[in-house]
Amino acid sequence: MRPHWPTEGCETRSGSSIDHVSDAAGADTRGEALARYNPHGLPVVREKKRPHRAARWLVVDEDHEIVRAVSMFRGSNGWLVDGVEECSG
């Protein structure tokens, strides 16, 4: 089953963009960078890169509903999260 946003209670999604200074210290691995945004250790599914959108990591629950979508990149000093999207209403 493909991950999907909840069909109810997710009419609005909020997104945040995170800027980092050029020498920001990142995590050693993608998993470490993502851990802060997945405190309950839910499964994570990688969403492929699409036109005008970088690849994202989708934190999903047991019903394959997306709890949070996280984008990140590998900087010169490790992995840094640069965007988070989640249901806000």
C-alpha positions as CSV (number, residue, x, y, z in Angstrom):
1,M,0.0,0.0,0.0
2,R,1.4,3.4,-0.9
3,P,1.7,6.1,1.8
4,H,-1.0,8.7,1.7
5,W,-2.1,11.7,3.7
6,P,-5.0,11.0,6.1
7,T,-8.3,11.2,4.3
8,E,-10.0,13.0,7.2
9,G,-8.6,15.7,9.4
10,C,-5.9,16.8,7.1
11,E,-7.5,19.4,4.9
12,T,-4.6,21.7,5.6
13,R,-1.0,20.9,5.7
14,S,1.7,23.1,7.1
15,G,5.3,23.2,5.9
16,S,8.4,24.7,7.3
17,S,11.7,25.4,5.6
18,I,14.9,25.3,7.6
19,D,17.9,27.4,6.6
20,H,21.4,26.4,7.7
21,V,24.6,28.3,7.8
22,S,27.2,27.0,5.3
23,D,29.2,25.2,7.9
24,A,26.3,23.8,10.0
25,A,27.1,20.5,11.8
26,G,24.8,17.8,10.6
27,A,24.1,14.2,11.6
28,D,26.4,11.4,10.5
29,T,23.5,9.5,8.9
30,R,20.1,10.2,7.4
31,G,18.5,8.1,10.2
32,E,20.1,10.3,12.8
33,A,18.9,13.5,11.1
34,L,15.4,12.1,10.8
35,A,15.2,10.8,14.4
36,R,14.1,14.1,15.9
37,Y,11.1,14.1,13.5
38,N,10.2,10.5,14.2
39,P,10.2,10.2,18.0
40,H,8.0,7.1,18.1
41,G,10.2,5.1,15.6
42,L,7.5,4.7,13.0
43,P,8.3,3.3,9.6
44,V,9.9,5.6,7.1
45,V,9.3,5.4,3.3
46,R,11.5,7.3,0.8
47,E,9.5,9.3,-1.7
48,K,11.4,9.7,-5.0
49,K,12.4,13.1,-6.3
50,R,9.8,14.7,-8.5
51,P,9.9,17.8,-10.8
52,H,10.5,20.9,-8.7
53,R,10.6,18.8,-5.5
54,A,13.5,17.0,-3.8
55,A,13.2,13.5,-2.5
56,R,11.4,13.2,0.9
57,W,11.3,10.7,3.7
58,L,7.7,9.9,4.8
59,V,7.1,8.9,8.4
60,V,4.0,6.7,8.2
61,D,1.8,4.9,10.7
62,E,0.4,1.3,10.6
63,D,-2.3,2.4,8.1
64,H,0.3,3.9,5.8
65,E,-1.0,7.4,6.6
66,I,1.7,10.0,6.4
67,V,2.4,11.6,9.8
68,R,5.2,13.8,8.6
69,A,7.2,14.4,5.3
70,V,10.8,15.4,5.8
71,S,13.4,16.6,3.2
72,M,17.1,16.6,3.9
73,F,20.4,17.0,2.2
74,R,24.0,16.0,2.8
75,G,26.0,19.1,3.6
76,S,29.7,19.4,4.0
77,N,29.4,18.5,7.7
78,G,26.7,15.8,7.6
79,W,22.9,15.4,7.0
80,L,20.7,18.4,7.6
81,V,16.9,18.5,7.5
82,D,15.7,21.4,5.4
83,G,11.9,20.9,5.3
84,V,9.1,19.4,7.2
85,E,5.4,19.0,6.2
86,E,2.6,17.7,8.4
87,C,-1.2,18.0,8.9
88,S,-2.3,21.1,10.6
89,G,-6.1,20.8,10.6
